[in-house]
Amino acid sequence: MSELSCARMRELAPELALDVLTGYERATAQAHLGMCPQCREYVSSLTQIGDRLLTLVPGVEPPVGFEDRVLARMDFPAQRTARQRRRWWPMAVAAAAVVAVVERPP
């Protein structure tokens, strides 16, 4: 296993703290933490921050219709009509045609 520098460890620390680092990098990071108290403290502080952030996530899903009620209070229509959804289609086709013509090689 190759030795990991502190600079590289700082790059990997957020992923290690969130427990999403896998494979060889995780093993080398763990080995480095066993020998480097500064990096170990840094990863520990990131892990604590991540754990605290998880407490901000609601424990249950909002009730049915919650999003529609919030949007209604903000004066956003809850759902667009079929006619409103179809209005963008001609503009998208025209934009794609312009891009195809402009980017065509000479």
C-alpha positions as CSV (number, residue, x, y, z in Angstrom):
1,M,0.0,0.0,0.0
2,S,1.5,3.4,-1.0
3,E,1.8,6.1,1.5
4,L,-0.8,8.9,1.3
5,S,0.3,12.6,1.7
6,C,-1.6,14.9,4.0
7,A,-2.6,17.1,1.0
8,R,-4.2,14.1,-0.7
9,M,-5.8,13.0,2.6
10,R,-7.4,16.4,2.8
11,E,-8.9,15.9,-0.7
12,L,-10.3,12.5,0.3
13,A,-11.4,13.5,3.8
14,P,-15.0,14.7,3.0
15,E,-15.7,11.4,1.1
16,L,-14.2,9.4,3.9
17,A,-16.2,11.3,6.6
18,L,-19.4,10.7,4.7
19,D,-18.5,7.0,4.3
20,V,-18.6,7.0,0.5
21,L,-15.0,6.4,-0.2
22,T,-14.4,2.8,-1.2
23,G,-11.7,0.4,-2.3
24,Y,-8.0,1.1,-2.3
25,E,-8.3,4.8,-1.5
26,R,-10.3,4.0,1.6
27,A,-7.7,1.5,2.8
28,T,-4.8,4.0,2.2
29,A,-6.8,6.8,3.9
30,Q,-7.4,4.6,7.0
31,A,-3.7,3.6,7.1
32,H,-2.7,7.3,6.9
33,L,-5.2,8.2,9.7
34,G,-3.5,5.6,11.9
35,M,-0.2,7.5,11.6
36,C,-1.3,11.1,11.4
37,P,-3.1,12.7,14.3
38,Q,-3.7,16.0,12.5
39,C,-5.5,14.3,9.6
40,R,-7.4,12.0,12.0
41,E,-8.7,15.1,13.9
42,Y,-9.7,16.8,10.6
43,V,-11.7,13.7,9.4
44,S,-13.2,13.4,12.8
45,S,-14.4,17.0,12.7
46,L,-15.9,16.5,9.2
47,T,-17.6,13.4,10.4
48,Q,-19.2,15.3,13.3
49,I,-20.4,18.0,11.0
50,G,-21.9,15.5,8.7
51,D,-23.7,13.8,11.6
52,R,-25.1,17.1,12.8
53,L,-26.3,17.9,9.3
54,L,-28.3,14.6,9.3
55,T,-30.3,15.9,12.3
56,L,-31.6,18.7,10.1
57,V,-33.3,16.3,7.7
58,P,-37.0,15.8,8.6
59,G,-37.8,12.4,10.0
60,V,-41.0,12.0,8.0
61,E,-42.3,12.9,4.6
62,P,-44.4,16.0,4.3
63,P,-48.2,15.3,4.0
64,V,-49.8,14.8,0.6
65,G,-50.5,18.1,-1.1
66,F,-47.9,20.1,1.0
67,E,-45.9,21.1,-2.1
68,D,-49.0,22.3,-3.9
69,R,-50.1,24.4,-0.9
70,V,-46.7,26.0,-0.6
71,L,-46.6,26.8,-4.3
72,A,-50.1,28.2,-4.2
73,R,-49.1,30.6,-1.4
74,M,-46.2,31.7,-3.5
75,D,-48.5,32.4,-6.4
76,F,-47.1,29.6,-8.5
77,P,-49.6,27.4,-10.4
78,A,-49.6,23.9,-9.0
79,Q,-49.7,22.3,-12.4
80,R,-49.5,23.6,-15.9
81,T,-52.2,22.9,-18.4
82,A,-51.5,20.6,-21.3
83,R,-51.6,23.6,-23.6
84,Q,-48.9,25.5,-21.5
85,R,-46.7,22.4,-21.5
86,R,-46.8,22.1,-25.3
87,R,-45.9,25.8,-25.9
88,W,-42.1,25.1,-25.4
89,W,-42.0,22.4,-28.0
90,P,-41.8,24.6,-31.2
91,M,-39.2,26.8,-29.5
92,A,-37.1,23.8,-28.6
93,V,-37.2,22.4,-32.2
94,A,-36.2,25.8,-33.6
95,A,-33.3,26.1,-31.1
96,A,-32.1,22.7,-32.0
97,A,-32.2,23.5,-35.7
98,V,-30.2,26.7,-35.2
99,V,-27.6,24.9,-33.2
100,A,-27.3,22.2,-35.9
101,V,-26.9,24.8,-38.6
102,V,-24.4,26.9,-36.7
103,E,-22.2,24.0,-35.5
104,R,-22.2,22.2,-38.9
105,P,-18.6,22.0,-40.2
106,P,-17.8,23.9,-43.4
